[in-house]
């Protein structure tokens, strides 16, 4: 999903996930990478547009940045957006991100959408190796 990013404000929430110890959990590292576009793409959940970019992958933790359209309240990002993202992450862990457990969400911060970071490549390219079954 391509969105015009002019005059839009985005927030970045960093999600920390913990692998369960099963090496297959690294196959389920969250990402919105499109192999067709060779870039991270926007997806839509209800009224929330999001992009997921892996930030750190290790045997101890997996950190991903989730970029969302900002809906500002009086004290920063709307709490309902943070709750929506947390609910989204919990649901994805139960369905698609098997082998990972939720550890926490870092405080939201205003962010530029990562144009250059959006072209990192596949999980294998980020790790520098291929994943074997």
Legacy VTK file of the C-alpha trace (Angstrom):
# vtk DataFile Version 3.0
C-alpha trace
ASCII
DATASET POLYDATA
POINTS 133 float
0.000 0.000 0.000
1.584 3.243 -1.075
0.737 6.298 0.973
1.614 9.874 0.311
3.943 10.807 3.133
3.769 14.554 2.551
2.390 16.464 5.535
1.785 13.252 7.447
3.189 12.615 10.882
4.331 9.195 11.955
5.180 7.623 15.260
7.656 4.807 15.794
6.972 2.235 18.467
9.752 -0.249 19.187
8.424 -3.677 20.094
10.623 -6.175 21.929
9.933 -9.857 21.402
11.766 -12.801 22.953
12.477 -15.995 20.977
11.328 -19.152 22.721
14.612 -20.898 21.962
13.340 -22.718 18.912
15.487 -21.758 15.912
12.329 -21.730 13.793
11.237 -18.597 15.671
13.615 -16.605 13.474
11.498 -17.549 10.456
8.649 -15.589 12.007
10.481 -12.300 12.560
7.825 -9.640 11.953
8.283 -7.567 8.845
6.238 -5.917 6.115
8.982 -6.529 3.559
7.649 -7.122 0.057
9.888 -9.309 -2.073
8.109 -7.945 -5.147
8.871 -4.300 -4.318
12.142 -5.137 -2.496
11.077 -2.622 0.153
9.046 -2.399 3.328
5.446 -1.579 2.506
2.489 -0.126 4.363
-0.325 -2.355 5.540
-3.697 -1.446 6.981
-5.424 -2.689 10.128
-8.815 -1.146 10.782
-8.068 2.587 10.668
-4.355 2.147 11.411
-1.705 2.157 8.681
1.539 0.485 9.746
4.956 -0.602 8.536
7.126 -3.121 10.410
10.913 -2.934 10.045
13.195 -5.362 11.944
15.786 -3.490 13.981
17.692 -6.104 15.985
17.667 -9.879 15.730
19.577 -11.960 18.255
19.108 -15.183 20.178
18.035 -13.120 23.228
15.617 -10.662 21.663
14.033 -9.419 18.494
13.330 -5.702 18.201
11.117 -4.321 15.481
10.050 -0.784 14.768
6.380 -0.324 13.975
5.671 2.933 12.176
2.081 4.148 12.456
0.137 7.211 11.412
0.167 9.509 14.412
-3.049 10.460 16.115
-1.966 12.961 18.708
-3.812 13.556 21.909
-3.029 16.160 24.555
0.067 14.305 25.761
1.535 12.837 22.596
0.412 9.760 20.703
-3.156 8.715 21.335
-3.243 5.955 23.967
-5.769 4.051 21.867
-3.148 3.718 19.103
-0.638 2.207 21.540
-3.320 -0.173 22.852
-4.330 -1.052 19.291
-0.698 -1.834 18.397
-0.274 -3.942 21.554
-3.448 -5.896 20.773
-2.271 -6.319 17.169
1.109 -7.689 18.339
-0.526 -10.136 20.785
-2.837 -11.425 18.038
0.030 -11.832 15.563
2.040 -13.795 18.164
-0.873 -16.203 18.543
-1.323 -16.628 14.791
1.733 -15.835 12.626
4.695 -14.970 14.837
4.986 -18.351 16.516
8.102 -18.930 18.598
8.146 -15.336 19.853
6.753 -13.919 23.075
5.855 -10.302 23.775
8.238 -8.454 26.084
7.212 -4.816 25.781
6.692 -1.613 23.856
9.117 1.288 24.141
7.758 4.800 24.386
6.450 6.171 21.099
8.581 8.746 19.326
7.978 10.991 16.346
9.811 9.577 13.349
10.607 9.930 9.708
9.577 6.940 7.677
12.800 5.055 6.888
13.269 5.453 3.147
16.820 4.041 3.072
16.189 1.503 5.834
13.140 0.409 3.850
15.434 -1.254 1.331
17.410 -3.539 3.645
16.256 -6.788 2.102
15.044 -10.077 3.391
15.557 -11.428 6.896
18.338 -13.604 5.474
20.097 -10.516 4.098
19.774 -8.745 7.439
21.216 -11.740 9.279
23.876 -12.285 6.617
23.041 -15.963 6.211
20.329 -18.214 4.905
17.895 -19.910 7.222
17.760 -23.674 6.915
14.898 -25.949 7.804
LINES 1 134
133 0 1 2 3 4 5 6 7 8 9 10 11 12 13 14 15 16 17 18 19 20 21 22 23 24 25 26 27 28 29 30 31 32 33 34 35 36 37 38 39 40 41 42 43 44 45 46 47 48 49 50 51 52 53 54 55 56 57 58 59 60 61 62 63 64 65 66 67 68 69 70 71 72 73 74 75 76 77 78 79 80 81 82 83 84 85 86 87 88 89 90 91 92 93 94 95 96 97 98 99 100 101 102 103 104 105 106 107 108 109 110 111 112 113 114 115 116 117 118 119 120 121 122 123 124 125 126 127 128 129 130 131 132
